[in-house]
Each structure stands twice: as C-alpha cells, then as structure tokens.
C-alpha cells in the first residue's frame, strides 16, 4: 500500500523550497514528525527520509528531538554487551 498526499498548487508555490526539492523535503519533514510522535521507528523514519541512520540522528539532535530509547532498548543493549564479553 502507498499513500499519496495532495497539496494545492498555491501552497506549494508559496513554500520557500525550490520546486524540484519539494517532494523530498516534505517527505523528510513528515519522517521527522512521525518519529517525534513515536508513530514511526528509527529504522523506518530514516528510510522514509532517505538518510543514513547517522544523518538522521544528527538531524534529530539539530532539531532537538529526543531519540526514542525505552527500558526494553536498554535491557537489550545490556544483554548484548554482556554476551560479547
């Protein structure tokens, strides 16, 4: 399934984004917004944004968006670190 979002021409024309970059930039913005709302995982968000994980993390930091890190993530990281000893 794919979703298409329609934005009226006059709104697109009023954006301070070069026309050839509008779709890419809006897709990136949506990826950051969905990640920030916990509606999309890190992996899917950076894929959607068309960025590497490192680029996505850097942009999150620049935007002041906290990385999702749950107790379960911590437990997995600790278990992994202990198994590597």
mmCIF file of the C-alpha atoms, coordinates in Angstrom:
data_MODEL
# 
_entry.id   MODEL 
# 
loop_
_atom_site.group_PDB 
_atom_site.id 
_atom_site.type_symbol 
_atom_site.label_atom_id 
_atom_site.label_alt_id 
_atom_site.label_comp_id 
_atom_site.label_asym_id 
_atom_site.label_entity_id 
_atom_site.label_seq_id 
_atom_site.pdbx_PDB_ins_code 
_atom_site.Cartn_x 
_atom_site.Cartn_y 
_atom_site.Cartn_z 
_atom_site.occupancy 
_atom_site.B_iso_or_equiv 
_atom_site.pdbx_formal_charge 
_atom_site.auth_seq_id 
_atom_site.auth_comp_id 
_atom_site.auth_asym_id 
_atom_site.auth_atom_id 
_atom_site.pdbx_PDB_model_num 
ATOM 1  C CA . UNK A 1 1  ? 0.000  0.000   0.000  1.00 0.00 ? 1  UNK A CA 1 
ATOM 2  C CA . UNK A 1 2  ? 1.198  3.508   -0.695 1.00 0.00 ? 2  UNK A CA 1 
ATOM 3  C CA . UNK A 1 3  ? -0.304 6.840   0.275  1.00 0.00 ? 3  UNK A CA 1 
ATOM 4  C CA . UNK A 1 4  ? -0.300 9.993   -1.812 1.00 0.00 ? 4  UNK A CA 1 
ATOM 5  C CA . UNK A 1 5  ? -0.720 13.367  -0.201 1.00 0.00 ? 5  UNK A CA 1 
ATOM 6  C CA . UNK A 1 6  ? -2.177 16.144  -2.290 1.00 0.00 ? 6  UNK A CA 1 
ATOM 7  C CA . UNK A 1 7  ? -1.103 19.712  -1.601 1.00 0.00 ? 7  UNK A CA 1 
ATOM 8  C CA . UNK A 1 8  ? -2.706 22.510  -3.587 1.00 0.00 ? 8  UNK A CA 1 
ATOM 9  C CA . UNK A 1 9  ? -0.518 24.294  -6.135 1.00 0.00 ? 9  UNK A CA 1 
ATOM 10 C CA . UNK A 1 10 ? -0.810 27.680  -4.436 1.00 0.00 ? 10 UNK A CA 1 
ATOM 11 C CA . UNK A 1 11 ? 0.511  26.226  -1.190 1.00 0.00 ? 11 UNK A CA 1 
ATOM 12 C CA . UNK A 1 12 ? 3.417  24.503  -2.918 1.00 0.00 ? 12 UNK A CA 1 
ATOM 13 C CA . UNK A 1 13 ? 4.200  27.725  -4.789 1.00 0.00 ? 13 UNK A CA 1 
ATOM 14 C CA . UNK A 1 14 ? 4.313  29.652  -1.511 1.00 0.00 ? 14 UNK A CA 1 
ATOM 15 C CA . UNK A 1 15 ? 6.921  27.321  0.033  1.00 0.00 ? 15 UNK A CA 1 
ATOM 16 C CA . UNK A 1 16 ? 10.435 28.653  0.328  1.00 0.00 ? 16 UNK A CA 1 
ATOM 17 C CA . UNK A 1 17 ? 11.769 25.400  -1.106 1.00 0.00 ? 17 UNK A CA 1 
ATOM 18 C CA . UNK A 1 18 ? 12.982 25.042  -4.699 1.00 0.00 ? 18 UNK A CA 1 
ATOM 19 C CA . UNK A 1 19 ? 10.260 23.259  -6.662 1.00 0.00 ? 19 UNK A CA 1 
ATOM 20 C CA . UNK A 1 20 ? 12.425 20.242  -7.624 1.00 0.00 ? 20 UNK A CA 1 
ATOM 21 C CA . UNK A 1 21 ? 13.133 19.619  -3.905 1.00 0.00 ? 21 UNK A CA 1 
ATOM 22 C CA . UNK A 1 22 ? 9.594  19.988  -2.515 1.00 0.00 ? 22 UNK A CA 1 
ATOM 23 C CA . UNK A 1 23 ? 8.611  16.305  -2.501 1.00 0.00 ? 23 UNK A CA 1 
ATOM 24 C CA . UNK A 1 24 ? 11.915 15.169  -0.979 1.00 0.00 ? 24 UNK A CA 1 
ATOM 25 C CA . UNK A 1 25 ? 11.862 17.875  1.704  1.00 0.00 ? 25 UNK A CA 1 
ATOM 26 C CA . UNK A 1 26 ? 8.220  17.269  2.652  1.00 0.00 ? 26 UNK A CA 1 
ATOM 27 C CA . UNK A 1 27 ? 8.861  13.530  2.891  1.00 0.00 ? 27 UNK A CA 1 
ATOM 28 C CA . UNK A 1 28 ? 11.808 14.217  5.210  1.00 0.00 ? 28 UNK A CA 1 
ATOM 29 C CA . UNK A 1 29 ? 9.750  16.573  7.350  1.00 0.00 ? 29 UNK A CA 1 
ATOM 30 C CA . UNK A 1 30 ? 6.989  14.001  7.638  1.00 0.00 ? 30 UNK A CA 1 
ATOM 31 C CA . UNK A 1 31 ? 9.502  11.311  8.654  1.00 0.00 ? 31 UNK A CA 1 
ATOM 32 C CA . UNK A 1 32 ? 10.893 13.532  11.441 1.00 0.00 ? 32 UNK A CA 1 
ATOM 33 C CA . UNK A 1 33 ? 7.408  14.489  12.622 1.00 0.00 ? 33 UNK A CA 1 
ATOM 34 C CA . UNK A 1 34 ? 6.197  10.882  12.738 1.00 0.00 ? 34 UNK A CA 1 
ATOM 35 C CA . UNK A 1 35 ? 9.330  9.770   14.574 1.00 0.00 ? 35 UNK A CA 1 
ATOM 36 C CA . UNK A 1 36 ? 8.931  12.618  17.049 1.00 0.00 ? 36 UNK A CA 1 
ATOM 37 C CA . UNK A 1 37 ? 5.362  11.480  17.777 1.00 0.00 ? 37 UNK A CA 1 
ATOM 38 C CA . UNK A 1 38 ? 6.513  7.862   18.301 1.00 0.00 ? 38 UNK A CA 1 
ATOM 39 C CA . UNK A 1 39 ? 4.437  6.906   15.253 1.00 0.00 ? 39 UNK A CA 1 
ATOM 40 C CA . UNK A 1 40 ? 7.421  5.597   13.283 1.00 0.00 ? 40 UNK A CA 1 
ATOM 41 C CA . UNK A 1 41 ? 10.530 3.669   14.321 1.00 0.00 ? 41 UNK A CA 1 
ATOM 42 C CA . UNK A 1 42 ? 14.044 4.987   13.818 1.00 0.00 ? 42 UNK A CA 1 
ATOM 43 C CA . UNK A 1 43 ? 14.717 2.479   11.043 1.00 0.00 ? 43 UNK A CA 1 
ATOM 44 C CA . UNK A 1 44 ? 11.572 3.265   9.089  1.00 0.00 ? 44 UNK A CA 1 
ATOM 45 C CA . UNK A 1 45 ? 11.892 7.017   9.676  1.00 0.00 ? 45 UNK A CA 1 
ATOM 46 C CA . UNK A 1 46 ? 15.440 7.250   8.352  1.00 0.00 ? 46 UNK A CA 1 
ATOM 47 C CA . UNK A 1 47 ? 14.445 5.090   5.367  1.00 0.00 ? 47 UNK A CA 1 
ATOM 48 C CA . UNK A 1 48 ? 11.490 7.355   4.662  1.00 0.00 ? 48 UNK A CA 1 
ATOM 49 C CA . UNK A 1 49 ? 13.678 10.451  4.983  1.00 0.00 ? 49 UNK A CA 1 
ATOM 50 C CA . UNK A 1 50 ? 16.210 8.984   2.562  1.00 0.00 ? 50 UNK A CA 1 
ATOM 51 C CA . UNK A 1 51 ? 19.006 9.457   5.096  1.00 0.00 ? 51 UNK A CA 1 
ATOM 52 C CA . UNK A 1 52 ? 21.520 7.141   6.697  1.00 0.00 ? 52 UNK A CA 1 
ATOM 53 C CA . UNK A 1 53 ? 20.936 6.346   10.350 1.00 0.00 ? 53 UNK A CA 1 
ATOM 54 C CA . UNK A 1 54 ? 23.858 8.623   11.299 1.00 0.00 ? 54 UNK A CA 1 
ATOM 55 C CA . UNK A 1 55 ? 22.488 11.508  9.180  1.00 0.00 ? 55 UNK A CA 1 
ATOM 56 C CA . UNK A 1 56 ? 19.043 11.014  10.713 1.00 0.00 ? 56 UNK A CA 1 
ATOM 57 C CA . UNK A 1 57 ? 20.473 11.007  14.260 1.00 0.00 ? 57 UNK A CA 1 
ATOM 58 C CA . UNK A 1 58 ? 22.459 14.174  13.539 1.00 0.00 ? 58 UNK A CA 1 
ATOM 59 C CA . UNK A 1 59 ? 19.353 15.905  12.218 1.00 0.00 ? 59 UNK A CA 1 
ATOM 60 C CA . UNK A 1 60 ? 17.327 14.765  15.265 1.00 0.00 ? 60 UNK A CA 1 
ATOM 61 C CA . UNK A 1 61 ? 19.948 16.349  17.518 1.00 0.00 ? 61 UNK A CA 1 
ATOM 62 C CA . UNK A 1 62 ? 19.945 19.557  15.445 1.00 0.00 ? 62 UNK A CA 1 
ATOM 63 C CA . UNK A 1 63 ? 16.151 19.731  15.736 1.00 0.00 ? 63 UNK A CA 1 
ATOM 64 C CA . UNK A 1 64 ? 16.189 18.954  19.459 1.00 0.00 ? 64 UNK A CA 1 
ATOM 65 C CA . UNK A 1 65 ? 14.149 15.772  19.003 1.00 0.00 ? 65 UNK A CA 1 
ATOM 66 C CA . UNK A 1 66 ? 14.962 13.189  21.646 1.00 0.00 ? 66 UNK A CA 1 
ATOM 67 C CA . UNK A 1 67 ? 15.890 9.724   20.457 1.00 0.00 ? 67 UNK A CA 1 
ATOM 68 C CA . UNK A 1 68 ? 13.433 7.023   21.432 1.00 0.00 ? 68 UNK A CA 1 
ATOM 69 C CA . UNK A 1 69 ? 15.123 4.816   23.976 1.00 0.00 ? 69 UNK A CA 1 
ATOM 70 C CA . UNK A 1 70 ? 12.944 2.632   26.163 1.00 0.00 ? 70 UNK A CA 1 
ATOM 71 C CA . UNK A 1 71 ? 13.740 0.417   29.132 1.00 0.00 ? 71 UNK A CA 1 
ATOM 72 C CA . UNK A 1 72 ? 13.411 -2.538  26.774 1.00 0.00 ? 72 UNK A CA 1 
ATOM 73 C CA . UNK A 1 73 ? 16.055 -0.999  24.485 1.00 0.00 ? 73 UNK A CA 1 
ATOM 74 C CA . UNK A 1 74 ? 18.369 -0.587  27.465 1.00 0.00 ? 74 UNK A CA 1 
ATOM 75 C CA . UNK A 1 75 ? 17.800 -4.183  28.557 1.00 0.00 ? 75 UNK A CA 1 
ATOM 76 C CA . UNK A 1 76 ? 18.587 -5.440  25.048 1.00 0.00 ? 76 UNK A CA 1 
ATOM 77 C CA . UNK A 1 77 ? 21.751 -3.329  24.890 1.00 0.00 ? 77 UNK A CA 1 
ATOM 78 C CA . UNK A 1 78 ? 22.939 -4.547  28.292 1.00 0.00 ? 78 UNK A CA 1 
ATOM 79 C CA . UNK A 1 79 ? 22.206 -8.179  27.376 1.00 0.00 ? 79 UNK A CA 1 
ATOM 80 C CA . UNK A 1 80 ? 24.084 -7.772  24.112 1.00 0.00 ? 80 UNK A CA 1 
ATOM 81 C CA . UNK A 1 81 ? 27.063 -6.149  25.838 1.00 0.00 ? 81 UNK A CA 1 
ATOM 82 C CA . UNK A 1 82 ? 27.180 -8.913  28.449 1.00 0.00 ? 82 UNK A CA 1 
ATOM 83 C CA . UNK A 1 83 ? 27.057 -11.631 25.799 1.00 0.00 ? 83 UNK A CA 1 
ATOM 84 C CA . UNK A 1 84 ? 30.003 -10.051 23.986 1.00 0.00 ? 84 UNK A CA 1 
ATOM 85 C CA . UNK A 1 85 ? 32.364 -10.323 26.949 1.00 0.00 ? 85 UNK A CA 1 
# 
